[in-house]
Amino acid sequence: MADALLCNASLSSAFLARRSSSMASLSLSSKPSVLRTRRFSFSANSRTRFLRIYALTSNDIKVGTNIEVDGAPWRVLEFLHVKPGKGAAFVRTKIRNYVSGNTVERTFRAGSSLDEANVYKEVKQFTYKDGSQFVFMDLNTYEEIRLNAADVGDRTKWLKEGMDCIVLFWNGKVIDFEVPNTIQLTVVDVDPGLKGDTAQGGSKPATLETGAVVNVPLFVNVGDSIVVDTRTGQYTSRA
């Protein structure tokens, strides 16, 4: 009987020793789990829009600043900081409404708070004209944007199929577009230059492939490709 008790005690001690060793090994080998976080990034072509929140005052106004006045987006065309001998300083501006196209003069008290218009730009390609509508395409998504002839105005004379333009958005709506500052167009109709005239200078009207008419030097002929400044409508050089 004593031998049996001694044997059982030995077995219990061995079991407890093995269990303690196993638990110690488990405790030493276990490491706290690490929660890995995934880092997200947005590509340049992402259509997600983030509102820019800037503290803007009338002192920050400069040409090209976009401001929101009376619930509409405006672009500053001219500005002048005025400090009169008497009275408070102010900023005199000339601003253009992106939506209506109206240009007005507006005065702001110096240091007064302004709301910045969240106007952003995207490159779209002018693809074709569909009746009275002008179709622009996003080459990444193939999404089309259509502008009416009234929205395009006289800029239609510079539009050429395949031309990249800048489309402006405000609150998710198209409010304007811009053609490149300089473009290359082909002369389709022009009077031939006279001998001797090129030495004396001078110019003549030429019709371009888009229908625009510009004055060109006398040496320019039909079929010539020229560079035109769309901001002034003037010939700059032969391409």
C-alpha atoms as one frame of an Amber mdcrd trajectory, in Angstrom:
protein
   0.000   0.000   0.000   2.806   2.371   0.903   4.556   1.521  -2.349   1.386
   2.358  -4.305   1.006   5.716  -2.554   4.653   6.501  -3.206   4.262   5.616
  -6.864   1.154   7.811  -7.209   2.928  10.712  -5.520   5.856  10.350  -7.932
   3.535  10.339 -10.930   1.670  13.417  -9.656   4.926  15.277  -9.084   6.163
  14.384 -12.577   2.862  15.504 -14.112   2.902  18.817 -12.278   6.528  19.367
 -13.251   5.792  18.739 -16.937   2.729  21.022 -16.796   4.716  23.815 -15.173
   7.452  23.427 -17.772   4.899  23.511 -20.586   3.203  26.620 -19.207   6.536
  28.360 -18.780   7.516  27.503 -22.339   4.194  28.786 -23.605   4.562  32.002
 -21.628   8.069  32.627 -22.905   7.304  31.878 -26.530   4.035  33.828 -26.716
   4.226  37.380 -28.009   1.563  40.061 -27.832  -0.378  40.264 -31.088   0.198
  43.350 -33.220  -2.767  45.065 -34.839  -1.660  46.066 -38.315  -3.246  49.122
 -39.869  -3.755  49.462 -43.604  -2.560  52.655 -45.201  -4.850  54.026 -47.873
  -3.721  56.373 -50.604  -5.609  58.218 -53.294  -4.317  58.419 -56.833  -4.140
  61.624 -58.820  -7.104  60.406 -60.840  -9.297  59.815 -57.817 -12.606  61.619
 -58.169 -12.915  62.095 -54.406 -13.012  65.796 -53.632 -11.798  67.411 -50.451
 -12.991  70.867 -49.540 -10.134  73.233 -48.928 -10.699  75.253 -45.794  -8.514
  78.314 -45.682  -8.764  81.413 -43.557  -9.122  84.134 -46.145  -9.344  87.872
 -45.634  -9.513  90.804 -48.013  -5.786  91.333 -47.397  -5.113  88.009 -49.169
  -6.841  89.098 -52.380  -4.766  88.949 -55.547  -5.422  88.452 -59.238  -6.841
  84.982 -59.764  -8.197  84.522 -56.240 -11.540  82.693 -56.188 -14.030  84.066
 -53.675 -17.660  83.344 -52.891 -19.894  86.401 -52.784 -23.687  86.301 -52.405
 -23.633  82.538 -52.819 -21.828  82.565 -56.179 -18.205  81.964 -57.233 -16.194
  84.956 -58.468 -12.671  85.372 -59.824 -10.631  88.454 -58.961  -9.506  90.239
 -62.132  -8.045  93.412 -60.591  -7.430  94.686 -57.078  -6.083  97.763 -55.360
  -5.335  98.264 -51.666  -6.352 101.778 -50.668  -5.276 103.583 -47.498  -7.096
 106.926 -47.390  -5.904 109.784 -45.219  -9.096 109.520 -43.233 -11.246 106.509
 -42.625 -10.547 102.789 -42.772  -8.430 101.113 -45.433 -10.203  99.038 -48.054
  -9.596  96.868 -51.116 -11.155  97.864 -54.429 -11.622  94.934 -56.797 -12.993
  94.002 -60.178 -14.436  90.497 -60.080 -16.074  88.215 -62.643 -18.921  85.839
 -61.907 -18.004  82.328 -63.087 -21.641  81.364 -63.640 -23.150  84.440 -65.306
 -19.969  85.939 -66.744 -20.860  89.369 -65.343 -18.029  91.639 -64.253 -18.563
  94.095 -61.408 -16.543  96.293 -59.098 -16.662  95.412 -55.416 -15.076  97.039
 -52.361 -14.068  95.128 -49.240 -13.029  96.548 -45.898  -9.369  95.804 -45.172
  -9.005  92.678 -43.059 -12.618  91.582 -43.479 -13.264  87.845 -43.711 -14.074
  86.267 -47.059 -15.281  82.855 -48.161 -13.015  81.129 -50.635 -14.872  79.572
 -53.560 -13.906  75.911 -53.804 -13.212  75.982 -57.534 -11.172  73.091 -58.909
  -9.953  72.217 -62.373  -9.744  69.051 -64.456  -8.221  68.413 -67.869 -10.797
  67.309 -70.444 -10.375  66.735 -74.158 -12.673  68.455 -76.641 -13.796  65.534
 -78.779 -16.547  66.742 -81.111 -19.527  69.034 -81.593 -22.984  67.487 -81.372
 -25.495  69.931 -82.800 -25.325  73.005 -80.590 -23.438  71.174 -77.853 -19.701
  70.831 -77.368 -18.578  67.493 -75.958 -15.571  67.179 -73.640 -14.293  63.809
 -72.454 -12.340  62.631 -69.432  -9.697  60.345 -70.955  -9.397  58.344 -67.719
 -13.081  57.574 -67.142 -14.470  58.336 -70.646 -17.164  60.390 -68.964 -18.581
  63.112 -71.197 -19.340  66.703 -70.292 -21.534  68.758 -72.614 -21.537  72.533
 -72.851 -24.070  74.574 -74.778 -23.030  77.090 -77.413 -24.010  79.917 -75.059
 -21.572  78.558 -72.454 -18.729  78.318 -74.963 -19.329  81.740 -76.492 -16.772
  83.098 -78.927 -14.169  80.623 -77.661 -15.596  78.200 -80.209 -13.234  79.768
 -82.759 -10.282  78.264 -80.876 -11.689  74.789 -80.294 -10.101  71.994 -82.284
 -10.973  68.319 -81.955  -8.478  66.504 -79.746  -7.502  69.667 -77.876  -6.955
  69.440 -74.115  -8.880  72.089 -72.194  -9.290  72.968 -68.535 -12.809  72.509
 -67.168 -13.674  74.325 -63.926 -16.033  72.897 -61.303 -17.745  74.464 -58.315
 -19.928  72.465 -55.924 -19.737  69.574 -58.375 -21.057  71.622 -61.306 -19.262
  72.804 -64.425 -19.002  76.597 -64.312 -16.446  77.412 -66.994 -13.662  76.104
 -69.196 -10.361  77.422 -70.506  -8.616  76.839 -73.811  -4.786  76.725 -73.917
  -3.055  80.108 -73.940  -1.397  79.296 -77.252  -2.579  76.909 -79.942  -1.333
  75.686 -83.293  -3.738  76.001 -86.229  -3.577  75.663 -90.009  -4.336  78.496
 -92.420  -7.147  77.504 -94.803  -7.758  80.785 -96.606  -5.584  83.870 -97.119
  -4.665  86.227 -99.926  -1.217  85.495-101.380   1.493  87.927-100.340   2.857
  90.407-102.888   6.524  90.581-103.757   8.296  93.316-101.912   5.605  93.615
 -99.270   7.385  91.272 -96.841  10.363  93.596 -96.636   8.148  96.487 -95.614
   6.165  94.450 -93.092   2.413  94.635 -92.976  -0.252  92.022 -92.372  -3.349
  90.463 -93.892  -6.358  88.556 -92.549  -6.206  84.774 -92.599  -8.927  82.220
 -91.911  -7.863  79.272 -89.752  -9.182  75.710 -89.655 -11.453  76.490 -86.700
 -13.023  79.475 -88.447 -11.061  82.078 -86.521  -9.754  85.039 -88.479  -6.440
  86.589 -87.415  -4.011  89.016 -88.940  -0.841  87.330 -90.143   2.376  88.539
 -91.815   2.277  88.839 -95.591   4.539  85.814 -96.076   2.004  83.404 -94.553
   0.185  81.261 -97.110  -2.561  78.641 -97.247  -1.448  75.390 -95.610   0.958
  77.091 -93.207   0.675  76.141 -89.545   0.838  79.085 -87.176   0.793  79.694
 -83.422  -1.913  81.991 -82.050  -2.281  83.514 -78.585  -5.903  82.823 -77.624
  -5.860  85.534 -74.938  -5.239  88.288 -77.477  -6.262  86.588 -80.717  -2.948
  87.542 -82.266  -0.488  85.673 -84.447   2.771  84.899 -82.642   4.850  82.777
 -85.021   4.905  80.062 -87.639   4.850  76.590 -86.122
